């Protein structure tokens, strides 16, 4: 897996200024208009991905701690599209160097463009995450305008090719300097890069071809999801442009804490307080779990802080609900705050027995005998 710091040629302690400077330098070397190596374009895109991550403090912090997987789990799509604060990768190159994008593989502005992915954060109750649930959620996303079918033009009309850029979306300007003539490619100011002119914009979408809609969808949350888990709902992101496919919706789940249970992986933890006689003599007790009350055998002489296990009473494995983790019970006990006369007599007799016990006689046996006498 590629190391973003190595791609940019900076150390992990590099400042934002150093990262930006390194990107500018590397971008000049790798841009396909300059570098004719077969892998130049792929390396240039990889450079853009590294810069997009390390120039954002939040993403950089996640990457430093968890790598690319951490970015994906937090809802950042490491495969793009990237946001440099300028627009796409071509726009940042123009901003830095006053040059155009990939002239050798210029993107058709009227070609179908995939819509953006969206992220939605939802809260889950502890039991909902354990057993799964079907949620009805509302989302706001861009949908294709049904009146103009995404063209942006009033029904009965259609866009025309921009006369200034001939449909390319970009125009070239020649600047003469003492070093010679320099060609600069910029976004066409007449069509704003679309390559088309809409004479009669659609009144429903104002010529955008897409409209924002609220939509209610049902999402099935599988059993066993954990905090910050992410579910992808295909094609529920923003609609694409020019007939492009819709992006995806990523749902990030935040599991609320439980009053009694704590979760670690697929195991669940809880605590139980028993009495001193139960600790000494042992007992069968009832313990609450997410699967209902379960019986737990407390062995005689159990130590304070001992963890006992109830098998298969934990969280179902994600994708394998028939397999479950365990429920782990932490044993606690403390001296009674008050005793009645009978209890005092028994504890006193136990104390006397423990002080005068014979080497061959166990304390627990004496305690049992004292209680039954």
C-alpha positions in Angstrom: 0.0 0.0 0.0 1.4 3.4 -1.0 2.7 5.7 1.7 1.3 9.2 1.1 4.3 10.9 2.7 6.7 9.0 0.5 4.6 9.9 -2.6 5.0 13.6 -1.8 8.6 13.2 -0.6 8.0 14.7 2.8 8.5 13.6 6.4 5.6 12.9 8.8 6.5 16.1 10.6 6.1 18.2 7.4 4.2 21.5 7.8 1.2 22.4 5.5 3.5 24.8 3.6 6.0 22.0 3.0 3.3 19.6 1.8 1.9 22.2 -0.6 5.4 23.1 -1.9 6.2 19.4 -2.4 2.9 18.9 -4.3 3.6 21.8 -6.6 7.1 20.4 -7.4 5.9 16.8 -8.0 2.9 17.9 -10.0 5.1 19.7 -12.5 7.2 16.6 -12.9 4.3 14.1 -13.2 1.7 16.0 -15.2 0.9 14.0 -18.3 1.4 17.1 -20.5 5.0 17.2 -19.4 5.8 13.6 -18.4 5.2 11.2 -21.3 5.8 8.0 -19.2 3.0 5.4 -19.6 2.2 5.6 -15.9 2.4 9.4 -15.5 -1.3 10.0 -15.4 -1.8 7.3 -12.8 1.1 8.6 -10.6 -0.3 12.1 -11.0 -3.7 11.0 -9.7 -2.0 9.1 -6.8 -0.1 12.3 -6.0 -3.4 14.2 -5.9 -4.9 11.7 -3.5 -1.9 12.0 -1.2 -2.1 15.8 -1.2 -5.8 15.8 -0.7 -5.4 13.7 2.4 -2.4 15.3 4.0 -3.5 18.9 3.3 -6.6 18.3 5.4 -5.8 18.2 9.2 -8.7 15.9 10.0 -8.0 13.4 7.3 -4.2 13.6 8.0 -4.8 12.7 11.6 -7.0 9.7 10.7 -4.4 8.6 8.1 -1.5 8.8 10.6 -3.4 6.7 13.1 -5.2 4.1 10.9 -4.0 4.5 7.3 -6.3 4.4 4.3 -8.7 2.0 6.1 -9.3 4.5 8.8 -10.2 7.1 6.2 -12.7 4.7 4.6 -14.2 3.8 8.0 -14.7 7.4 8.8 -16.7 8.0 5.6 -13.9 9.5 3.5 -13.7 7.8 0.1 -10.0 7.3 -0.5 -10.7 6.7 -4.1 -12.0 10.2 -4.7 -13.4 12.5 -5.9 -10.9 14.8 -4.2 -11.5 18.3 -2.8 -8.5 20.6 -3.0 -10.4 23.8 -2.3 -10.1 24.6 -6.0 -12.3 22.0 -7.7 -11.0 19.0 -9.6 -7.4 18.0 -10.2 -7.2 20.0 -13.4 -8.4 23.2 -11.7 -5.8 23.0 -9.0 -3.1 22.6 -11.6 -4.3 25.6 -13.4 -4.4 27.6 -10.2 -0.8 26.6 -9.4 0.8 26.8 -12.8 -1.5 28.7 -15.1 -1.8 25.6 -17.4 -4.6 23.4 -18.6 -5.4 19.9 -17.6 -4.8 16.7 -19.5 -4.7 18.1 -23.0 -3.8 14.6 -24.2 -6.9 13.1 -22.7 -9.2 16.1 -22.4 -12.5 15.2 -20.7 -15.6 15.9 -22.7 -17.7 18.4 -20.6 -20.9 16.8 -22.0 -19.9 13.3 -21.2 -21.9 11.5 -18.4 -20.5 12.3 -15.0 -21.2 10.2 -11.9 -23.0 12.0 -9.0 -21.4 12.7 -5.7 -21.5 10.2 -2.8 -23.3 11.3 0.3 -22.9 10.6 4.0 -25.6 10.3 6.6 -25.0 9.7 10.4 -27.6 7.9 12.4 -28.0 6.9 16.0 -28.7 3.3 17.1 -29.8 1.8 20.4 -27.4 -0.8 21.8 -29.8 -3.6 21.1 -30.5 -2.4 17.6 -26.8 -2.7 16.8 -26.7 -6.2 18.3 -29.8 -7.7 16.7 -30.1 -5.5 13.6 -33.1 -3.3 12.6 -34.8 -1.9 9.7 -34.8 1.9 9.7 -36.8 4.4 7.8 -34.7 7.4 7.1 -35.0 10.7 5.2 -32.3 11.9 2.9 -31.9 15.1 0.8 -30.2 14.5 -2.5 -30.1 15.7 -6.1 -32.4 13.9 -8.5 -32.6 14.2 -12.3 -35.2 16.8 -13.3 -38.2 14.9 -14.6 -39.4 17.9 -16.7 -36.2 18.4 -18.8 -34.8 14.9 -18.3 -31.5 16.3 -17.0 -30.8 18.6 -20.0 -31.5 21.8 -18.2 -33.4 23.1 -21.2 -37.1 24.0 -21.2 -39.2 21.1 -22.6 -39.4 21.5 -26.4 -36.0 23.1 -26.6 -32.4 21.8 -26.4 -29.0 23.2 -25.5 -26.7 24.4 -28.3 -23.0 24.1 -28.7 -21.1 27.0 -27.1 -19.7 29.1 -30.0 -16.8 30.4 -28.0 -15.2 27.0 -27.1 -16.9 24.8 -29.8 -18.3 22.5 -27.0 -14.9 21.9 -25.4 -15.7 23.9 -22.2 -12.2 25.5 -22.3 -10.5 28.2 -24.3 -6.9 28.8 -25.0 -5.2 32.2 -24.6 -1.8 33.1 -26.0 0.4 35.3 -23.8 3.6 36.8 -25.3 6.5 37.1 -22.8 10.2 37.8 -23.1 10.6 34.0 -23.0 8.3 33.5 -25.9 4.6 32.7 -26.3 2.8 30.8 -23.5 -0.5 29.1 -24.1 -2.9 29.2 -21.1 -6.1 27.1 -21.1 -8.9 28.3 -18.9 -12.6 27.5 -18.3 -14.8 29.0 -21.0 -16.4 32.1 -19.5 -19.4 31.9 -21.7 -20.6 28.4 -20.9 -18.7 28.0 -17.6 -17.1 24.8 -18.8 -20.3 23.0 -19.8 -19.6 23.3 -23.5 -23.3 24.2 -24.1 -25.5 27.2 -24.1 -29.0 26.8 -22.7 -31.2 29.5 -24.4 -34.4 28.6 -22.5 -33.6 27.2 -19.1 -36.0 24.7 -17.6 -38.2 26.5 -15.0 -38.2 23.5 -12.7 -34.5 23.1 -12.2 -33.4 26.6 -13.4 -31.2 25.0 -16.1 -29.3 22.7 -13.6 -30.8 19.5 -14.9 -31.1 18.3 -11.3 -33.3 19.2 -8.4 -32.9 18.7 -4.6 -35.5 16.3 -3.2 -36.3 14.8 0.2 -36.7 11.1 0.0 -37.7 8.4 2.5 -35.9 5.1 2.2 -35.9 1.9 4.3 -32.4 0.6 5.3 -31.8 -2.8 6.8 -29.1 -2.6 9.5 -27.5 -6.1 9.9 -27.0 -7.7 13.3 -23.7 -7.2 14.9 -22.7 -3.7 13.6 -20.5 -1.7 15.8 -19.9 2.0 16.5 -18.8 4.0 13.5 -19.6 1.1 11.1 -20.5 2.2 7.6 -23.2 0.8 5.3 -23.2 1.6 1.5 -26.6 2.1 -0.1 -26.0 2.0 -3.9 -27.4 4.8 -6.1 -28.9 6.9 -3.3 -26.4 9.7 -3.6 -26.7 12.7 -5.9 -27.8 12.1 -9.5 -25.1 12.4 -12.1 -24.8 15.0 -14.7 -25.4 14.5 -18.4 -27.1 11.2 -17.7 -24.3 9.9 -15.5 -25.0 7.3 -12.8 -26.0 8.4 -9.3 -23.5 8.3 -6.4 -23.9 6.1 -3.4 -25.1 6.9 0.1 -22.9 5.9 3.1 -24.7 5.5 6.4 -22.4 5.9 9.4 -23.8 4.4 12.7 -23.3 5.7 16.2 -24.3 3.2 18.8 -25.6 4.7 22.1 -24.0 3.3 25.3 -26.0 0.9 27.5 -26.8 1.4 31.1 -25.6 -2.1 32.1 -23.7 -3.7 29.2 -20.4 -2.8 27.6 -19.3 -4.1 24.3 -15.8 -5.1 23.1 -15.8 -6.7 19.6 -18.4 -9.4 19.7 -18.3 -9.9 23.5 -20.5 -8.2 26.0 -19.4 -7.3 29.6 -21.4 -6.7 32.7 -20.9 -6.8 36.5 -22.7 -8.7 39.2 -22.5 -8.2 43.0 -22.8 -11.3 45.1 -22.7 -11.8 48.9 -19.8 -13.1 50.9 -21.5 -16.4 51.6 -22.2 -16.9 47.9 -18.5 -16.1 47.1 -17.4 -18.7 49.7 -19.9 -21.4 49.1 -20.7 -20.9 45.5 -24.2 -20.5 44.0 -26.3 -20.6 40.9 -27.3 -17.0 40.0 -29.4 -15.3 37.2 -27.6 -12.8 35.0 -29.2 -10.4 32.5 -27.9 -10.6 29.0 -29.1 -9.2 25.6 -30.6 -12.6 25.0 -32.6 -12.6 28.2 -31.8 -14.0 31.7 -29.2 -16.7 31.8 -28.1 -19.0 34.6 -24.5 -18.6 35.8 -22.7 -21.1 38.1 -20.5 -19.2 40.6 -17.9 -21.6 41.9 -17.1 -21.9 45.6 -14.3 -19.7 46.7 -14.5 -17.4 43.7 -12.1 -14.5 43.9 -13.2 -10.8 43.7 -12.6 -9.5 40.2 -12.9 -13.0 38.6 -14.5 -13.0 35.1 -16.9 -15.8 34.4 -18.2 -16.6 30.9 -21.7 -17.3 29.6 -21.0 -18.9 26.2 -22.8 -17.6 23.0 -24.7 -14.9 24.8 -22.9 -12.0 23.1 -23.1 -10.1 19.8 -23.8 -12.0 16.5 -20.9 -12.0 14.1 -21.5 -9.6 11.3 -22.7 -11.6 8.3 -22.9 -14.8 10.4 -25.7 -14.3 12.8 -25.7 -17.9 13.8 -22.3 -17.4 15.5 -22.1 -15.2 18.6 -19.6 -13.9 21.0 -19.8 -14.5 24.8 -21.2 -12.6 27.8 -18.4 -12.0 30.3 -19.4 -11.3 33.9 -17.2 -9.5 36.4 -17.7 -10.8 39.9 -17.8 -8.3 42.8 -18.7 -8.5 46.4 -18.3 -6.5 49.6 -18.8 -6.9 53.3 -22.4 -6.4 54.6 -23.0 -3.0 56.1 -25.4 -4.4 58.8 -26.0 -7.8 60.4 -28.8 -9.2 62.5 -28.1 -11.2 65.6 -28.2 -14.5 63.8 -25.8 -13.4 61.1 -23.5 -12.0 63.7 -23.5 -15.3 65.6 -22.7 -17.2 62.4 -19.9 -14.9 61.4 -18.5 -15.0 64.9 -18.5 -18.8 64.8 -16.9 -18.8 61.4 -14.2 -16.5 62.7 -13.5 -18.8 65.7 -13.4 -21.8 63.5 -10.9 -20.1 61.2 -8.7 -19.2 64.1 -8.6 -22.7 65.5 -8.9 -24.7 62.2 -7.0 -28.0 61.9 -4.6 -28.4 58.9 -6.7 -31.2 57.5 -10.1 -29.4 57.6 -11.0 -26.9 55.0 -12.4 -23.5 55.9 -15.3 -23.8 53.5 -16.4 -27.1 55.0 -16.3 -25.4 58.5 -18.4 -22.5 57.2 -21.0 -25.0 55.8 -21.1 -26.9 59.1 -21.4 -23.6 61.1 -24.4 -22.5 59.0 -26.2 -25.8 59.3 -25.7 -26.0 63.1 
